[in-house]
Amino acid sequence: MSLPLKDFRLGITETIDIMLDAEATAFGTDKAAIAREVLKEWAKKKAHAYKVMAKRFAANGMQPELFGGDMEDDGMSRKGSK
């Protein structure tokens, strides 16, 4: 059973469109599937990099939040702050 998908629209260059189309044709799938796979791999790399960074901060007695990662920067408010 696959997870439900979210709709996401994104403007891309003609070059990217051609590359996605070629990849989809070559492997018998569609452009959206190729784009999802690319974004999935990107997200995995970002998550891994964050874990490495967090371990290095911890090894130096620092917290990742102190390096510009405040929740308010993401449009979210922290509990208890007003």
N, C-alpha and C positions, 0 to 999 in steps of 0.2 A: 504494500500500500504506500503510495507516494504522499508526501506532504502537500497540503494545499499551496498554491502559488499566489503571490501578490502581484498585482499589476504595476508595472514600472515602465515609464516611457522615458526615452533618452534620445536626444539628437546625436547622430554620429556622422562622421565625414564619409564622403563617397568611397574613399580608400578602405575604410573600415568595413563599410557595407559590402564592397566587392570581396574583401578577404573573408568575411563571415559567410557570404553566399558561396564562395569557392570551397571553403571548408565543409559547409553543410552538404553541398553537392558531392564532394569527394567521399564523404563518410555516410551518405544516405540519411541525413537528419535535417533539422531546420535551423535557421539562424538563431532563433531564440534559445534552442538547446545548447548551441555552441557558446553563446553569450553567457548563459547560466553557468556552464562549466568553467569559463574563464573567470567569472566573478567568484565562483566557489573556491577556485585555486587561490585567487587574490586574497580572499577572506581568510583562508587557512594560513597563508603566509603572514598576514597582518597579525593574526591571533598568536602565532608562534613568536613573532618578533616582540609582541607585547609581553609574553611570558618570559622571554629572555631578558628584556628590559626590567621587568618587575623583580626578577631574581637578582639582577645586578644592583638595583636600588636597595633591595633588602640586605644584600651582602655589605652594602656601604651605610647601613642604618638609615636609609631614606625611604620615603613612601612615594609610590608612583603619582598620587594625587598632587604632590607638591611640585610636579614638573609640568604644570599647565594643564593637568587633566581634571580640573574642577568640574563637578557635575553641572554647575550653572553655565559653563561654556557650551554645553550640549543642549541648552534650553530646558534643562531639568533643574528643579530646585531640590536642595538637600532637605532631609527631614529636620524639622526644628528650626530652620532658618527662615527669616521673613524679609 
